[in-house]
């Protein structure tokens, strides 16, 4: 877990959750933008991710491991006694939704970018065996066949993803089944709806997730403050693509408006 203190007086805290197969160093650009705008950031690598994970590892982490990790991030963020926002990208967004549904915590607002609620990209294994997924050995290896070229069309953004930690989407059948069921339960509202302010940002050219499912889910929530924005040309990783400055401005304006509504003065 890491903390980056805001420049000057902090006005809020951001808990930042990366997606599957990523790690915190990919978000250096966003962290610096937030920090210079007066936000303190609390972030860490999800369990099984980052340099502390085994290179070439098959992801088999339990959802409960992710949830406990998010709980620790939130506990540390709340120690600042400032409004706390969660920014969740990809699987990180899905895990954030699940966490807020099941935990009564003080969260000023939720920002989701390309959340995993329905995956476009799957393997032939899934296509042929989805109906019998439960009968497959949970520890059987499979790959989602994601690659970095599916994440951004921006060369600078792509270079930010080029580091010493291998990027792979090797998972167990049990891991995928749990994530698939989590997405299914969220969009079917089996765990109830959210009431916190929500900003959902998607990309029309997303090669991993289906944005229309996220949009439908969003407008079924009970929050009195909901915003939806869809970029027509961006790929999945919005904070690494050509429009990331505009994406960031949407996020900043959303957080500033929520902070004002809580009675804080924004300069």
C-alpha positions as CSV (number, residue, x, y, z in Angstrom):
1,X,0.0,0.0,0.0
2,X,1.2,3.5,-0.9
3,X,0.1,7.0,-0.2
4,X,0.8,10.1,-2.2
5,X,0.1,13.3,-0.3
6,X,-1.6,16.2,-2.0
7,X,0.3,19.4,-2.9
8,X,-0.8,21.9,-0.3
9,X,-4.0,21.5,1.6
10,X,-5.8,18.3,0.7
11,X,-9.5,18.6,-0.2
12,X,-10.3,14.9,-0.5
13,X,-8.8,11.4,-0.6
14,X,-8.9,9.1,-3.6
15,X,-8.7,5.3,-3.3
16,X,-7.5,4.1,-6.6
17,X,-8.2,0.5,-7.8
18,X,-6.5,-0.8,-10.9
19,X,-7.9,-3.6,-13.1
20,X,-6.9,-7.2,-13.4
21,X,-3.4,-8.0,-14.7
22,X,-2.2,-4.4,-14.0
23,X,-0.3,-2.8,-11.1
24,X,-0.1,0.6,-9.4
25,X,2.9,2.0,-11.5
26,X,0.7,2.1,-14.6
27,X,-1.2,5.0,-12.9
28,X,1.7,7.4,-12.3
29,X,0.2,10.0,-14.7
30,X,-3.2,9.9,-13.0
31,X,-1.7,10.0,-9.5
32,X,0.4,13.0,-10.3
33,X,-2.6,14.8,-11.8
34,X,-4.7,14.2,-8.7
35,X,-2.0,15.1,-6.3
36,X,-1.3,18.4,-7.9
37,X,-5.0,19.2,-7.8
38,X,-5.2,18.7,-4.1
39,X,-6.1,15.1,-3.7
40,X,-4.3,12.6,-1.5
41,X,-4.1,9.1,-3.2
42,X,-4.2,5.7,-1.4
43,X,-3.4,2.8,-3.6
44,X,-1.7,-0.6,-3.7
45,X,-1.4,-3.6,-6.0
46,X,-4.4,-6.0,-5.8
47,X,-3.6,-9.3,-4.3
48,X,-1.6,-11.5,-6.8
49,X,-0.6,-8.4,-8.8
50,X,2.5,-6.3,-9.2
51,X,6.2,-7.0,-8.5
52,X,5.4,-9.0,-5.4
53,X,3.5,-11.6,-7.4
54,X,5.3,-14.5,-9.1
55,X,6.2,-13.8,-12.7
56,X,4.1,-15.9,-15.0
57,X,1.7,-16.6,-12.2
58,X,-1.8,-17.9,-12.9
59,X,-4.4,-15.7,-11.2
60,X,-6.5,-17.6,-8.8
61,X,-7.2,-15.0,-6.1
62,X,-10.5,-15.2,-4.3
63,X,-12.9,-12.2,-4.4
64,X,-12.7,-12.1,-0.6
65,X,-9.0,-11.4,-0.8
66,X,-9.7,-8.4,-3.1
67,X,-12.5,-7.2,-0.8
68,X,-10.3,-7.4,2.3
69,X,-7.6,-5.4,0.5
70,X,-10.1,-2.7,-0.5
71,X,-11.3,-2.5,3.1
72,X,-7.7,-1.8,4.3
73,X,-7.3,0.9,1.7
74,X,-10.6,2.5,2.8
75,X,-9.6,2.4,6.4
76,X,-6.4,4.2,5.7
77,X,-8.1,6.8,3.5
78,X,-10.7,7.6,6.2
79,X,-8.0,8.4,8.7
80,X,-7.5,11.7,6.9
81,X,-11.1,12.8,8.0
82,X,-11.8,14.1,4.5
83,X,-14.2,13.1,1.8
84,X,-13.1,9.8,0.2
85,X,-13.7,8.9,-3.4
86,X,-13.1,5.6,-5.1
87,X,-11.8,5.5,-8.6
88,X,-12.1,1.9,-10.0
89,X,-10.9,0.9,-13.4
90,X,-11.9,-2.3,-15.2
91,X,-12.1,-5.1,-12.7
92,X,-11.2,-2.6,-10.0
93,X,-14.5,-0.8,-10.7
94,X,-16.4,-4.1,-10.4
95,X,-14.7,-4.8,-7.1
96,X,-15.5,-1.3,-5.9
97,X,-19.2,-1.8,-6.7
98,X,-19.2,-5.1,-4.8
99,X,-17.4,-3.6,-1.8
100,X,-19.8,-0.7,-1.5
101,X,-22.8,-2.9,-1.8
102,X,-21.6,-5.1,1.1
103,X,-19.9,-2.6,3.4
104,X,-21.4,0.4,5.1
105,X,-18.6,2.9,4.8
106,X,-18.4,6.7,4.3
107,X,-17.8,7.1,0.6
108,X,-18.3,10.6,-1.0
109,X,-18.5,9.2,-4.5
110,X,-17.7,6.5,-6.9
111,X,-15.9,6.9,-10.3
112,X,-16.0,3.9,-12.7
113,X,-14.0,3.7,-15.9
114,X,-14.7,0.7,-18.2
115,X,-15.9,-1.5,-15.3
116,X,-16.1,-5.2,-15.9
117,X,-19.8,-5.9,-16.0
118,X,-19.9,-7.9,-19.3
119,X,-16.7,-9.1,-21.1
120,X,-16.5,-9.0,-24.9
121,X,-13.3,-10.9,-25.1
122,X,-13.4,-14.5,-24.0
123,X,-11.6,-17.7,-25.1
124,X,-12.8,-20.6,-27.2
125,X,-12.8,-22.6,-24.0
126,X,-15.5,-20.3,-22.5
127,X,-17.5,-20.1,-25.7
128,X,-17.7,-23.9,-26.0
129,X,-18.0,-24.8,-22.3
130,X,-19.9,-21.9,-20.6
131,X,-22.9,-24.1,-19.9
132,X,-20.7,-26.7,-18.2
133,X,-18.3,-24.2,-16.6
134,X,-19.1,-25.5,-13.1
135,X,-18.1,-29.1,-14.1
136,X,-14.6,-28.0,-15.3
137,X,-11.8,-28.4,-12.7
138,X,-11.6,-25.1,-10.8
139,X,-7.8,-25.1,-11.0
140,X,-7.6,-25.7,-14.7
141,X,-5.6,-23.0,-16.5
142,X,-7.2,-20.8,-19.2
143,X,-6.3,-17.5,-20.7
144,X,-8.5,-14.5,-21.6
145,X,-6.1,-13.6,-24.3
146,X,-5.9,-9.9,-23.4
147,X,-2.9,-8.0,-24.7
148,X,-1.7,-4.4,-24.2
149,X,-2.7,-3.3,-27.7
150,X,-6.3,-3.9,-26.7
151,X,-5.9,-1.3,-23.9
152,X,-4.9,1.9,-25.7
153,X,-4.3,3.3,-29.2
154,X,-2.0,6.0,-27.8
155,X,1.7,5.3,-28.2
156,X,2.7,7.4,-25.2
157,X,0.1,5.5,-23.1
158,X,1.2,2.2,-24.4
159,X,4.8,3.0,-23.5
160,X,3.7,3.7,-19.9
161,X,2.4,0.1,-19.8
162,X,5.8,-1.3,-21.0
163,X,7.6,-2.3,-17.8
164,X,9.4,-5.2,-16.2
165,X,6.3,-6.9,-14.8
166,X,5.0,-9.4,-17.4
167,X,1.4,-8.7,-18.6
168,X,-0.6,-11.8,-18.9
169,X,-4.2,-12.9,-18.5
170,X,-3.7,-16.4,-17.4
171,X,-6.3,-17.4,-14.8
172,X,-7.9,-20.5,-13.4
173,X,-11.4,-21.6,-14.4
174,X,-12.4,-21.1,-10.7
175,X,-11.2,-17.5,-10.9
176,X,-13.1,-16.7,-14.0
177,X,-16.2,-18.4,-12.7
178,X,-16.2,-16.3,-9.6
179,X,-15.7,-13.1,-11.6
180,X,-18.4,-14.1,-14.1
181,X,-20.8,-14.7,-11.2
182,X,-19.9,-11.4,-9.6
183,X,-20.6,-9.5,-12.8
184,X,-23.9,-11.4,-13.3
185,X,-25.0,-10.7,-9.7
186,X,-24.2,-7.0,-10.0
187,X,-26.1,-6.4,-13.2
188,X,-29.1,-8.5,-12.0
189,X,-29.0,-6.4,-8.8
190,X,-29.0,-9.5,-6.5
191,X,-27.0,-7.5,-4.0
192,X,-29.1,-4.3,-4.2
193,X,-28.3,-0.9,-5.7
194,X,-26.0,2.0,-4.7
195,X,-27.0,5.4,-3.4
196,X,-23.6,7.2,-3.5
197,X,-22.9,9.7,-6.3
198,X,-21.6,7.8,-9.4
199,X,-19.7,8.8,-12.5
200,X,-19.4,6.1,-15.1
201,X,-17.1,6.6,-18.0
202,X,-16.9,4.1,-20.9
203,X,-15.4,3.9,-24.4
204,X,-17.2,3.0,-27.5
205,X,-14.2,1.1,-29.0
206,X,-13.6,-0.9,-25.8
207,X,-12.4,-4.3,-26.9
208,X,-12.7,-5.9,-23.5
209,X,-16.0,-4.8,-22.0
210,X,-19.5,-4.0,-23.3
211,X,-20.3,-0.3,-22.4
212,X,-24.1,-0.7,-22.9
213,X,-24.3,-3.1,-20.0
214,X,-22.6,-0.6,-17.7
215,X,-24.9,2.2,-18.9
216,X,-28.0,0.1,-18.2
217,X,-26.7,-0.8,-14.7
218,X,-26.0,2.8,-13.9
219,X,-29.4,4.1,-14.5
220,X,-30.9,1.4,-12.3
221,X,-29.1,2.8,-9.3
222,X,-30.9,4.8,-6.6
223,X,-28.3,7.5,-6.4
224,X,-29.6,11.1,-6.7
225,X,-26.4,12.1,-8.6
226,X,-25.5,10.0,-11.7
227,X,-23.3,10.9,-14.6
228,X,-22.5,8.9,-17.7
229,X,-20.0,9.7,-20.4
230,X,-19.0,7.6,-23.4
231,X,-16.0,8.4,-25.5
232,X,-16.5,7.4,-29.2
233,X,-12.9,6.5,-30.1
234,X,-11.1,5.5,-26.9
235,X,-10.0,2.0,-26.0
236,X,-10.4,0.2,-22.6
237,X,-7.8,2.1,-20.6
238,X,-9.2,5.6,-20.7
239,X,-6.4,7.0,-18.5
240,X,-3.8,5.9,-21.1
241,X,-5.6,6.8,-24.3
242,X,-5.7,10.0,-26.4
243,X,-8.6,11.6,-24.5
244,X,-7.2,11.1,-21.0
245,X,-6.9,14.8,-20.3
246,X,-10.7,15.2,-21.0
247,X,-11.4,12.1,-19.0
248,X,-9.5,13.5,-16.1
249,X,-11.4,16.8,-16.3
250,X,-14.7,14.9,-16.1
251,X,-13.5,13.1,-12.9
252,X,-12.2,16.3,-11.3
253,X,-15.4,18.2,-12.0
254,X,-17.5,15.4,-10.6
255,X,-15.4,15.2,-7.4
256,X,-15.4,19.0,-7.0
257,X,-19.2,19.2,-7.4
258,X,-19.7,16.4,-4.8
259,X,-17.3,18.2,-2.4
260,X,-19.2,21.4,-2.8
261,X,-22.5,19.6,-2.1
262,X,-20.9,18.4,1.2
263,X,-20.3,22.0,2.3
264,X,-16.7,22.3,1.4
265,X,-15.3,25.4,-0.3
266,X,-13.4,24.6,-3.5
267,X,-10.8,27.1,-4.7
